Amino acid sequence: MSLALPDSEGFSYRENQLYCEDAALGALAERYGTPLYVYSRRAIERAYDAYDSALKGRSAQVCYAVKANSNLAVLDVLARRGAGFDIVSGGELARVLAAGGDASKTVFSGVGKNKTEIEAALTANVACFNVESAAELDRIDAAARQLQLRARVALRVNPDIDAKTHRHISTGLKTNKFGVAYADTLALCRIASTRPALELVGLGCHIGSQITEIAPYVEAADRIIDLVDSLEREKIVLRHIDMGGGLGIRYQNESPPRVSDLIEALLARLDTRGHRSKRVIFEPGRSIVGNAGVLLTRVEYLKPGESKNFAIVDAAMNDLIRPAMYDAWMNVMPIVPRSGGVKRYDVVGPVCESADWLARDRDLAVQPGDLLAIASAGAYAMAMSSNYNSRGRPAEVMVNGSKSHCVRKRETIEELFATESRLP
């Protein structure tokens, strides 16, 4: 049974029990119940600071990808740190503003922005729209003219680059729905530059998520710079280049590059190709919050079987869907390790789906009532949770030193159907 911790400064074993900063996770489980998401403020801040430090001395903005973890407390911590935000919906814009985020540091991405969302973003004065199609450009133009405002736009380019990541989170191939086709970009930029209600301010790309190599980023950057050079030869000068996000984290045995190494490589390409003065934007999500969170769950039953042993826990695929959706490996850590009695288990939940599993073939020494931590659950975890099987979503807690704060209360059964009604 491995007790190896993820790459996070927020979690450690002390006196034979697992802590988040200076708070014992077992005590948090007793206080707040399980399943329970727990986040380390220190880990979030230090992960953000890695980007901020690597960009010192440059015109740059780190825009945290809200979709990774949209809890108001997480957004608040990052806003206080000076972060901007990358949003993909009107709901995420509302969250950023509610958390004290700055709309003027917020970029609005996503392929399906509706009229109401565009109008709200224009009124809030977001930094720019990352435009992903000609039809979207027309819709933003019309909304800006109607509101008598000028919309700042940047084209998100699809560079057709394989980031060598899971097919569900690859976003930079021509077969993906994201971005303007590379061959169509210059023509669309020319159109945008002629419209009085639009201000073309940048180009960018996003090639995927959980990327563990620098080379695809550099290749994408070169393709974007080629477009920038072509535009500037036509006297269309842009303010910024958006390098996107997607840097991976270690779940098991991945070896993602350091943030500083990635940024150094990309800035070097800008400098070499004569664009040092350009403002650069990064949109990290997972690499800021992924290893800053865990999901606590309690063992309900041990169920031996002929070919499999099952540890049935109170968390399920509705709480954490990454294993079911991506076949994702996530580390399972005992809160209080036991000595001896190790057996191989599939860790599964109570939801009525064979896909309801959190970990497979794990060597664990556990008994009913024991607490487990699913590591690296700070990103694409609670943000993707649901009420499937009419299960209330977990509570969320933020730890700051020895103090803990409940930043989302557990959903009650009554809240599950509070917005529904019976027929008259």
Sequence and secondary structure as in RCSB ss.txt:
>XXXX:A:sequence
MSLALPDSEGFSYRENQLYCEDAALGALAERYGTPLYVYSRRAIERAYDAYDSALKGRSAQVCYAVKANSNLAVL
DVLARRGAGFDIVSGGELARVLAAGGDASKTVFSGVGKNKTEIEAALTANVACFNVESAAELDRIDAAARQLQLR
ARVALRVNPDIDAKTHRHISTGLKTNKFGVAYADTLALCRIASTRPALELVGLGCHIGSQITEIAPYVEAADRII
DLVDSLEREKIVLRHIDMGGGLGIRYQNESPPRVSDLIEALLARLDTRGHRSKRVIFEPGRSIVGNAGVLLTRVE
YLKPGESKNFAIVDAAMNDLIRPAMYDAWMNVMPIVPRSGGVKRYDVVGPVCESADWLARDRDLAVQPGDLLAIA
SAGAYAMAMSSNYNSRGRPAEVMVNGSKSHCVRKRETIEELFATESRLP
>XXXX:A:secstr
      S TTEEEETTEEEETTEEHHHHHHHH SSEEEEEHHHHHHHHHHHHHHTTTSSEEEEEEGGG   HHHH
HHHHHTT EEEESSHHHHHHHHHTT  GGGEEE  S   HHHHHHHHHHT SEEEE SHHHHHHHHHHHHHHT  
EEEEEEEE      S GGGB SSTTSS SEEGGGHHHHHHHHHH TTEEEEEEE   BSSB  SHHHHHHHHHHH
HHHHHHHHTT   SEEE    B   SSS     HHHHHHHHHHHHHHTT TTSEEEE   HHHHGGGEEEEEEEE
EEE  SS  EEEES  TTT  HHHHH     EEESS  SS  EEEEEE SSSSTT EEEEEEEE   TT EEEES
S SSSSGGG   GGG    EEEEEETTEEEEEE    HHHHTTT     
